[in-house]
Amino acid sequence: MREKILVTGEQMKSTFLSILHHHNFQGERAETCAHIFTQNSLDGVYTHGVNRFPRFIRQIRKGNVQTDNEPELVDSSGATERWNGRLGSGTNNALDSTHRAMELASSHGIGCVGLANTNHWMRGGYYGWEAAKSGFIFMGWANTIGNMPAWGAKNSRLGNNPLVMAVPYDSEAVVLDMAMSQFSYGTLEANQISGEKLPMIGGFDEDGNMTKDPEAIIKSERSMPIGYWKGAGLALLLDIFAAVISGGDAVFQITKRKEDYGMSQVFIAIDISRFSHFTSIGNIVKDVIKDLHDSIPISEADKIFYPGERVLQRRKENRENGIPVEGKVWEEILKLNITRQDEESGV
């Protein structure tokens, strides 16, 4: 285990915002971007929050993320729209698309936004929470660069295309946020940094052996599909749906660029307030969750959680105690306040 430090949410957000300003990301969109990275970290999803921030800045420096660009409407047909993300910030584009899907749902009962030519949305669950806490059922997914093999294949032609599903529950939400690989690449990298093995098999090494070693999986680029052939099949269909609905690139086209940018995403919102049984929906969800909580755990010390329940616990702890960050990661982030001009001048 490596040394961790505690950073308050306010300190983290102000640090992120300062770095974004240093990289010509300004105004309300920079504020939103910094907020999403911080919120992901507060919620305990460090792999797609604080740990991912340095890579996001590198993508800005490479020109893969165009900070000034906002999405443009391509076409509209009733409850369905297609947008071009114009390689803008993936967090901002995804939040804009979530809000637009909710607006369409408010008008039509359901809203679907296909977003092409965008960037990594970081943590898909953020948008599930956003929609569900506003009273909508939500489903969204994204494709990625090829980083997972089809079942029985040696090389990676599938993305570990993340899927998010969310439903309102009391004042919060039930939110399922998962990649099609057993562990996201963010989790593999986090375990690599901490020097920890995975709790279960997460992929293959270069010799084709199943392994818990995150470094070996990252090196081979052969993560394990969830449910073996079932997860591989679901990943393929999510990719096809994303490319068809958005009119954007599929995994094989993204992979040719050797960089994880210019992907396709889908955002679907359903306005449950329009249902005739709307007043009973809250009780339906509560009854399902109560039944789940009544499960008999394998270990008496364990508790059965619904998707998203642990997030609420980590959020409370991190707000009270500070966000735990790998010291090495925070040092790297603080160095990002040096602009390219500073680097060239040796400051």
C-alpha positions in Angstrom: 0.0 0.0 0.0 1.2 3.5 -0.9 0.8 6.7 1.1 -2.5 8.5 0.8 -3.4 12.0 1.7 -6.8 13.6 2.4 -8.0 16.5 0.2 -11.2 18.4 0.9 -13.7 18.7 -1.9 -13.3 22.4 -2.0 -9.6 22.2 -2.3 -9.8 19.6 -5.0 -12.3 21.5 -7.1 -10.3 24.8 -6.8 -7.1 22.9 -7.8 -8.9 21.4 -10.8 -10.3 24.7 -11.9 -7.0 26.5 -11.7 -5.4 23.8 -13.9 -8.2 24.0 -16.4 -7.8 27.8 -16.6 -4.1 27.3 -17.2 -5.1 25.1 -20.2 -7.5 27.7 -21.7 -10.6 26.0 -20.4 -12.7 28.9 -19.1 -16.1 30.0 -17.9 -19.1 28.0 -16.7 -18.0 24.9 -18.7 -14.7 24.8 -16.9 -16.6 25.1 -13.6 -18.9 22.2 -14.5 -15.9 20.1 -15.6 -14.1 20.7 -12.3 -17.3 19.9 -10.4 -17.9 16.6 -12.1 -14.3 15.4 -11.5 -14.6 16.4 -7.9 -18.0 14.8 -7.4 -16.8 11.6 -8.9 -14.0 11.6 -6.3 -16.3 12.5 -3.4 -18.5 9.5 -4.4 -15.4 7.3 -4.2 -15.1 6.7 -7.9 -11.4 7.9 -7.9 -10.6 5.9 -11.0 -12.8 8.3 -13.0 -12.3 11.4 -10.9 -9.0 12.5 -9.3 -7.0 9.6 -10.8 -8.1 10.3 -14.3 -7.6 14.1 -14.2 -4.0 14.1 -15.4 -4.9 12.0 -18.4 -7.7 14.5 -19.2 -5.2 17.3 -19.2 -2.9 15.4 -21.4 -5.7 15.0 -23.9 -6.3 18.7 -23.9 -2.6 19.3 -24.5 -2.6 16.9 -27.5 -5.6 18.6 -29.0 -7.9 15.6 -28.6 -10.2 17.6 -26.3 -11.2 21.0 -27.8 -12.2 23.0 -24.7 -13.9 25.8 -26.6 -16.2 23.5 -28.5 -19.8 22.8 -27.6 -22.2 20.2 -29.2 -24.1 21.0 -32.4 -27.5 19.6 -33.3 -27.3 17.4 -36.4 -30.9 16.3 -36.8 -34.1 15.9 -34.9 -37.1 13.6 -35.3 -39.7 13.7 -32.5 -38.2 12.3 -29.3 -34.9 11.5 -30.9 -32.0 13.8 -31.7 -28.4 13.4 -33.0 -25.7 15.7 -31.9 -22.0 16.3 -32.9 -19.8 16.7 -29.8 -17.1 18.4 -31.9 -14.5 16.8 -29.7 -15.4 19.0 -26.8 -15.0 18.0 -23.1 -16.6 14.7 -22.6 -18.0 15.5 -19.2 -19.7 18.7 -20.4 -21.0 17.1 -23.6 -22.4 14.2 -21.7 -24.2 16.4 -19.1 -25.6 18.6 -21.9 -26.9 15.4 -23.6 -28.4 14.1 -20.4 -30.3 17.4 -19.9 -31.4 17.4 -23.5 -32.7 13.8 -23.2 -34.7 14.9 -20.1 -36.1 17.9 -22.0 -37.3 15.6 -24.8 -38.8 13.2 -22.3 -40.7 16.0 -20.7 -42.3 16.8 -24.1 -42.7 13.3 -25.5 -42.5 10.9 -22.5 -39.2 9.6 -23.6 -36.1 11.3 -25.0 -33.1 9.8 -26.8 -29.9 11.7 -27.7 -27.2 10.1 -29.8 -23.9 11.9 -29.4 -21.1 11.4 -31.9 -17.5 12.7 -32.0 -17.2 13.3 -28.3 -14.8 12.4 -25.6 -14.6 10.2 -22.4 -17.5 11.0 -20.1 -15.4 9.9 -17.2 -18.0 8.3 -14.8 -21.2 7.4 -16.5 -23.0 7.1 -13.2 -22.8 10.9 -12.7 -25.4 11.3 -15.4 -27.5 8.6 -14.1 -27.7 10.3 -10.7 -28.4 13.7 -12.4 -31.4 12.3 -14.3 -32.8 10.0 -11.6 -32.7 12.7 -8.9 -34.6 14.9 -11.3 -37.4 12.3 -11.5 -36.4 10.4 -14.7 -35.5 6.8 -15.5 -32.2 6.9 -17.3 -30.1 4.6 -19.5 -26.9 5.6 -21.2 -23.9 4.0 -22.7 -20.7 4.7 -24.6 -18.2 3.0 -26.8 -14.4 3.1 -26.3 -11.2 2.2 -28.0 -10.7 -1.6 -28.5 -9.5 -2.9 -25.1 -11.3 -6.2 -24.7 -11.2 -9.5 -26.7 -14.3 -11.1 -28.2 -14.9 -14.4 -26.4 -12.3 -16.9 -27.6 -10.2 -14.3 -29.4 -6.6 -13.4 -28.7 -6.7 -9.7 -29.7 -8.9 -6.9 -28.5 -11.6 -5.8 -31.0 -14.3 -4.9 -28.5 -14.5 -1.9 -26.2 -15.4 -2.4 -22.6 -18.3 0.0 -23.4 -19.8 1.3 -20.1 -23.5 1.1 -19.4 -25.5 3.1 -16.9 -29.0 2.5 -15.7 -30.7 4.7 -13.0 -34.1 5.0 -11.3 -35.4 7.5 -8.7 -35.4 6.1 -5.1 -36.6 8.3 -2.2 -34.6 11.5 -2.5 -31.7 9.7 -4.1 -31.4 6.9 -6.8 -30.6 3.4 -7.6 -27.7 3.6 -10.1 -26.0 0.8 -11.9 -22.7 1.9 -13.6 -20.6 -0.7 -15.1 -18.1 -1.5 -17.9 -18.4 -4.6 -20.0 -15.1 -5.8 -18.6 -14.9 -7.4 -15.2 -12.8 -4.4 -14.0 -12.7 -1.0 -15.7 -9.2 0.1 -17.0 -9.4 2.8 -14.3 -9.7 0.2 -11.6 -6.8 -1.8 -13.2 -4.6 1.4 -13.2 -5.6 2.2 -9.6 -4.6 -1.3 -8.4 -1.4 -1.0 -10.4 -0.6 2.3 -8.6 -1.4 0.9 -5.2 0.5 -2.4 -5.9 -2.5 -4.5 -5.1 -3.7 -7.6 -7.0 -7.4 -7.7 -8.1 -9.8 -9.5 -5.8 -10.7 -11.9 -8.6 -9.6 -12.8 -12.2 -9.8 -9.7 -14.3 -8.2 -10.6 -17.6 -5.4 -12.4 -19.4 -1.6 -12.0 -19.5 0.4 -12.0 -22.7 0.6 -15.8 -22.6 -3.2 -16.1 -22.5 -3.3 -17.1 -18.8 -6.1 -15.8 -16.6 -4.7 -13.5 -14.0 -5.4 -11.1 -11.1 -2.4 -9.0 -11.9 -3.6 -5.6 -13.2 -0.2 -4.7 -14.7 -0.2 -7.9 -16.8 -3.7 -7.2 -18.0 -2.9 -3.6 -19.0 0.2 -4.8 -20.8 -1.7 -7.5 -22.8 -4.8 -5.2 -23.3 -7.0 -8.3 -22.8 -9.5 -7.6 -20.0 -12.1 -10.2 -19.1 -15.6 -9.6 -20.4 -18.3 -9.8 -17.7 -20.2 -13.0 -17.9 -17.6 -14.3 -20.4 -19.3 -14.6 -23.9 -22.4 -12.8 -22.6 -20.5 -9.7 -21.7 -18.6 -9.8 -25.0 -21.9 -10.0 -26.9 -23.4 -7.2 -25.0 -20.3 -5.0 -25.6 -20.7 -5.6 -29.3 -24.4 -4.7 -29.4 -23.8 -1.5 -27.3 -21.1 -0.5 -29.8 -23.4 -1.1 -32.8 -26.3 0.8 -31.1 -24.1 3.7 -30.2 -22.7 4.0 -33.7 -26.1 3.6 -35.4 -28.1 6.0 -33.1 -25.4 8.7 -33.0 -24.1 8.3 -36.6 -20.6 8.4 -35.1 -17.6 6.0 -35.0 -17.7 2.4 -33.9 -15.0 0.8 -31.7 -12.9 -0.4 -34.7 -12.7 3.1 -36.1 -11.8 4.7 -32.7 -9.1 2.0 -32.3 -7.4 3.0 -35.5 -6.6 6.4 -34.0 -4.6 4.6 -31.2 -6.2 7.2 -28.8 -9.4 7.0 -26.8 -11.3 10.0 -28.2 -14.0 10.7 -30.8 -16.3 8.1 -29.4 -20.1 7.6 -29.7 -22.6 7.8 -26.8 -26.4 7.4 -26.2 -28.6 9.0 -23.6 -32.2 7.9 -22.9 -34.5 9.5 -20.4 -38.1 8.5 -19.5 -40.5 10.9 -17.7 -42.2 8.6 -15.2 -44.4 11.5 -14.0 -46.5 10.9 -17.2 -47.4 7.4 -16.2 -50.9 6.8 -14.9 -49.5 4.8 -12.0 -46.9 7.4 -11.1 -48.0 7.8 -7.5 -47.3 4.1 -6.9 -43.9 4.0 -8.5 -42.0 5.1 -5.4 -43.5 2.2 -3.4 -42.7 -0.3 -6.2 -39.0 0.6 -6.0 -39.1 0.6 -2.2 -40.6 -2.8 -2.1 -38.0 -4.2 -4.5 -35.2 -2.7 -2.4 -36.7 -4.0 0.9 -36.9 -7.5 -0.6 -33.2 -7.2 -1.7 -32.1 -6.1 1.7 -33.9 -9.1 3.2 -31.5 -11.4 1.4 -29.5 -13.7 3.7 -25.8 -12.8 3.4 -23.2 -15.5 3.0 -21.4 -13.9 6.0 -23.3 -12.5 8.9 -21.0 -9.5 9.0 -22.0 -8.6 5.4 -24.8 -6.4 4.2 -26.5 -6.6 0.8 -26.4 -3.3 -1.0 -28.4 -2.1 -4.0 -26.4 -0.5 -6.8 -25.4 3.0 -5.7 -25.9 2.5 -2.0 -22.2 2.4 -1.2 -21.8 5.6 -3.1 -24.0 7.4 -0.6 -21.9 6.0 2.3 -18.6 7.0 0.7 -19.9 10.4 -0.2 -20.8 11.1 3.4 -17.4 9.9 4.7 -15.4 11.8 2.1 -17.3 15.0 2.8 -16.6 14.7 6.5 -13.1 13.3 6.4 -11.6 14.4 3.1 -11.1 12.6 -0.1 -8.3 9.9 0.0 -5.8 10.4 -2.8 -2.6 8.6 -3.7 0.2 11.0 -2.8 1.9 10.3 -6.1 -1.3 11.1 -8.0 -1.8 14.4 -6.1 1.8 15.4 -6.8 1.3 14.8 -10.5 -1.9 16.9 -10.4 -0.2 19.9 -8.7 2.5 19.9 -11.4 -0.2 20.3 -14.0 -0.5 24.0 -13.0 2.6 24.5 -15.1 1.6 25.7 -18.6 3.3 24.5 -21.7 4.8 28.0 -22.0 6.2 27.6 -18.5 7.7 24.2 -19.4 9.3 25.6 -22.5 10.9 28.5 -20.6 12.0 26.2 -17.8 9.9 27.8 -15.0 
